[in-house]
């Protein structure tokens, strides 16, 4: 098993199997800060993980969705799991769109404790956000063991740089 495959297995063990994960999701705020530069915004969200993608139910007009519409680059950290990295955000559309039917079932199952209280599925602004991981770092034993994964090339990243 390659180091990339070992790292993927660790992510699956920590985040997979239908688990409701809390991740810190960062987006780029396009309005300039006091120095005229863009800044970032981070928030905790519940996310379902499957095959290199975190899925989040949200409102299409939320700040994160408006920011991702302008800049799809995101960063994330899986809370208390030693997993963080970068991804590309994509609005998959209304949760009740027939193309989302299979994924919606998985999300409802993973988020069963709160899904109906937080989501108004009849509102077409209730959408699914996909964060497609591009790079990730996994740290174990307080950083003594590290995996730097390039999800695009499907290999361990040699430079170890995670933005």
N, C-alpha and C positions, 0 to 999 in steps of 0.2 A: 504494500500500500504506500503510495507517495505521500509526501508531507501535505500536499494540497488535499488529497483524499482524507487524510487524518484530520485536517482542519475542518473540512466539510462535515465529517462525522461528529466532531465536537459541537459545531453549530446545530446540527440536527438533534443531538442529545439535549442541548440546552434550550433550544427554541422550537423544535418541531413537535410532532405527534399531537397536533391540534391544540397546543398550549396558547393561552392568552398571555402574551409577553408585553411588558411595559418597556418601551424604548424612548429615549430622548431623541427627538427628531429636530434637526437644525435645517433651516432654509435661509436663503439670502434675501434680505430686505432691500428692495430696489431704491427706496427713498434714501437720499444721502444723509449721513450723520453730520455732526457739527463740523467735521473736517472735509466734508464733501465726498466722502467715500461710502460705499455700501457697507452695511453691517449685517450681522446674522441674528436670527431669532431661534430660540430653542424652546421646545415644549415636550412634555411627556404625553405619549399616546399609547393606546392598546394596539397591539399588532399581532397578526397571525402570520407565521412563517411557513413557507413551502418552496422548495427548490430554488433557493437564492433570492427570494422575493419576500418582503414584508408587506402585508395587506392591512389597510386601515379603513374603517368606515368613518366618513366625515361629511361636512357640509361643503358644497361646491363653492360657496362664497366666503369660506373661512380664510383668514390671513394666510395660512400655510398653502392653501390651494391657489390663491391669487399670486403668492410669491413664486410657487412652482410653475405657474403659467408663464411667468416672466423669465425664470431661471430654473431649470429642472435639476440642477445639482443640489444634492442634499448630503447631510452627514447624520450619523446615528450612533447611539450607544445603547446596547441592551443592558438595562439597569441590573446591576449586581451580578453580571455574568462574565465580565472581562472580554466582551466582544464589542468592537466598534469599527466604524469604517465610513465609506462613501457609497452613494447610490444615485440613481436617476429616478426622479418622481414622474409618475404618469397617472393621469385621471382616467380610470377605466369606465367612467360614466355611472349612470343611475344603477342603484343596487338591484332594481327590478327589471333592468334590461335583460331580455332572454339570454344574451351572450354571457351574462354574469350569474346565471342560475346555479351552476355547480359550485362556484366560488361562494356565492351567497349562503348556501347551505352550510359550508365549512365555517364561514364567519359567524353565522348565527349559533352554531354549535360551540365554537371557541369562546364566544362572547355571551353565552346564554344567560349569565347572571345579571347582565345589565343591558343587553342589546336593545330590547323593546323600549326601555326608558330613555335611551340616548338617541335613538334613530327613528325618524318619521319616514318610513319607506314610501309612503304615498307621495311625498314631496320629491320631485325629480332632482332636487338639489342634494338629496341623500346619495352620496357617491362612494365609490371605492377608489382609494389611492393605493397605487402599487409603488413600492420603493425597490427597484431592481438593483441589487448590490453589485457594485463594480470592483470594490476593494474592501477587504476586511482584515483586521488584526484580532487575533485571539490570544489572550494572555492567561496563563495558569501559573500557580505557585508564586504569586506576587511578582510576575514578570520573568521568572527564571525560565519558563517555557513560553516561546512565542511562535505563532504562525502568522505569516503575512501572505494573504491570499489575493490573487488577481483573478476575479471572477470572469473577466472578459477573455483572458488567455487560458483560464482554467489551469493555473499553475501557482506555485509559491512565488511570490514577488521577491526578486533578488535584492532590490534596493531597500525594502522594508519600509518605504515611505507611505504613510497613510495620512491623508490631509485632514 
